[in-house]
Amino acid sequence: MEPLPNSRTEPDGSPLLRVLSYNVRSLRDDTAALARVIKACAPDLVLVQEAPRFFRWRKKLAQLAHAADLVILTGGATAAGPAILCSLRATAERTEDVLLPLTPGLHRRGFATAVVRFAGARLGVLSCHLSLDTNERYEQGGMLLDRLAALGTEHAIAGGDLNERPDGRTFRRLAAELQDCWATAPWGTEHTWTPGNPYQRIDAIFATKGIEVLGCGVPTGHPGVTEADLRAASDHLPVLAALRVPAG
């Protein structure tokens, strides 16, 4: 497997970014293995799902960020689970955590969102974990697209645990408006659940049309990422993408 390109800034000011999406299961598994996987991927942005939401949740999320040489940008309990971590390469313009309408009997959902600058580019970012209920999930897909557009940036990315395969109507709704990064430039392996027997892709990274996708997939075989750590870190496998964002 060819390695993804490293993060850098092109001569015209366009940043080349690594973006990781990861359902971390509330840090209930091997957090040292989780931190090793994240650090080995050397991401500029991490779109987290199922961040800790209860007792000392900020401290737990901060400890994970520190262990992976990152900082917390936004999210966690204030977004009902989604969060965004970033490297010091990012300059934050603004952040907003959004709670979605609550359906009685179902889990509360939300979005962690931010506008950040990397070199000469301005980028909207959204982390999500969509509903297990098919109808609510479809509505949340529409809210995701609306929220991404409302960030007011020419270029944007969204990623997370969709709780749906690519042939589902919510996944297809998102892929009709955005680039499904795995489908655009497949790299690594495809399936994200479960680590012990990966058989379906329910986690994804999406990008607006102007972003160049250089590669995207589960970083199986990536330098520093071991099978043992992937199995121990969470009940999901991560998705790693390399993206070139136009400057200006």
Backbone hydrogen bonds, N-H to C=O, Kabsch-Sander energy under -0.5 kcal/mol:
donor,donor_aa,acceptor,acceptor_aa,energy
8,R,16,L,-1.4
10,E,14,S,-3.0
13,G,10,E,-2.4
16,L,8,R,-3.3
17,L,15,P,-0.6
17,L,243,L,-3.2
19,V,17,L,-0.5
19,V,241,A,-2.8
20,L,45,L,-2.6
21,S,239,V,-2.8
22,Y,47,L,-2.6
24,V,22,Y,-0.8
24,V,49,Q,-2.5
26,S,50,E,-2.6
27,L,24,V,-1.8
28,R,25,R,-1.7
30,D,232,A,-2.2
31,T,29,D,-1.1
34,L,30,D,-2.2
35,A,31,T,-2.4
36,R,32,A,-2.0
37,V,33,A,-2.3
38,I,34,L,-2.4
39,K,35,A,-2.7
40,A,36,R,-2.4
41,C,37,V,-1.4
42,A,38,I,-0.6
42,A,39,K,-1.2
44,D,18,R,-3.0
45,L,18,R,-1.6
46,V,85,L,-2.6
47,L,20,L,-3.5
48,V,46,V,-0.9
48,V,83,A,-2.6
49,Q,22,Y,-2.2
51,A,81,G,-2.3
57,W,54,F,-1.8
60,K,56,R,-2.0
61,L,57,W,-2.3
62,A,58,R,-2.5
63,Q,59,K,-2.3
64,L,60,K,-1.8
65,A,61,L,-2.4
66,H,62,A,-2.6
67,A,63,Q,-2.2
68,A,64,L,-1.4
69,D,66,H,-1.5
70,L,65,A,-3.2
71,V,86,C,-2.6
73,L,84,I,-2.8
74,T,84,I,-1.6
76,G,82,P,-2.7
79,A,76,G,-1.5
80,A,77,A,-1.6
81,G,76,G,-3.0
83,A,48,V,-2.1
84,I,74,T,-2.8
85,L,46,V,-2.4
86,C,71,V,-2.5
87,S,44,D,-2.1
90,A,87,S,-1.5
91,T,117,R,-2.1
92,A,90,A,-0.5
93,E,115,V,-3.0
94,R,115,V,-1.5
96,E,113,T,-2.3
98,V,111,F,-3.0
100,L,109,R,-2.7
103,T,101,P,-0.5
106,L,103,T,-2.4
111,F,98,V,-2.5
112,A,127,S,-1.9
113,T,96,E,-2.0
113,T,111,F,-0.5
114,A,125,V,-2.0
115,V,94,R,-2.6
116,V,123,L,-2.7
117,R,91,T,-2.6
118,F,121,A,-2.2
120,G,13,G,-2.1
121,A,118,F,-2.6
123,L,116,V,-3.2
124,G,155,H,-2.3
125,V,114,A,-2.7
126,L,157,I,-1.2
127,S,112,A,-2.5
128,C,159,G,-2.1
129,H,110,G,-0.6
130,L,161,D,-2.0
137,R,133,D,-2.9
138,Y,134,T,-1.8
139,E,135,N,-1.9
140,Q,136,E,-2.4
141,G,137,R,-2.0
142,G,138,Y,-1.5
143,M,139,E,-2.0
144,L,140,Q,-2.4
145,L,141,G,-1.9
146,D,142,G,-2.2
147,R,143,M,-2.8
148,L,144,L,-2.6
149,A,145,L,-2.1
150,A,146,D,-2.0
151,L,147,R,-0.8
151,L,148,L,-0.8
152,G,149,A,-1.5
155,H,122,R,-0.6
157,I,124,G,-2.4
158,A,206,F,-2.1
159,G,126,L,-2.0
160,G,204,A,-2.3
161,D,128,C,-1.3
162,L,160,G,-0.8
162,L,202,I,-2.8
163,N,202,I,-0.8
168,G,165,R,-2.2
172,R,168,G,-2.5
173,R,169,R,-1.6
174,L,170,T,-2.1
175,A,171,F,-2.6
176,A,172,R,-1.4
177,E,173,R,-0.7
177,E,174,L,-0.9
178,L,174,L,-2.3
179,Q,207,A,-3.6
180,D,178,L,-0.5
181,C,179,Q,-0.9
181,C,205,I,-2.3
184,T,180,D,-2.2
185,A,181,C,-2.5
187,W,216,C,-2.1
189,T,218,V,-1.8
192,T,200,Q,-1.7
193,W,200,Q,-1.5
197,N,194,T,-0.5
199,Y,193,W,-2.1
200,Q,193,W,-1.4
202,I,200,Q,-0.7
204,A,160,G,-2.1
206,F,158,A,-3.8
207,A,179,Q,-1.7
208,T,156,A,-2.4
211,I,208,T,-1.7
212,E,244,R,-2.5
213,V,211,I,-0.6
214,L,212,E,-0.7
214,L,242,A,-2.8
215,G,242,A,-1.0
216,C,185,A,-1.7
217,G,240,L,-2.1
218,V,189,T,-3.2
220,T,218,V,-2.1
222,H,219,P,-1.8
225,V,222,H,-2.5
226,T,224,G,-0.7
230,L,226,T,-2.2
231,R,227,E,-2.1
232,A,228,A,-1.9
233,A,229,D,-2.1
234,S,230,L,-0.8
236,H,23,N,-0.5
237,L,192,T,-2.9
239,V,21,S,-2.5
240,L,217,G,-2.8
241,A,19,V,-2.8
242,A,215,G,-2.5
243,L,17,L,-2.7
243,L,241,A,-0.5
244,R,212,E,-2.8
245,V,15,P,-2.4
245,V,243,L,-0.6
248,G,120,G,-4.0
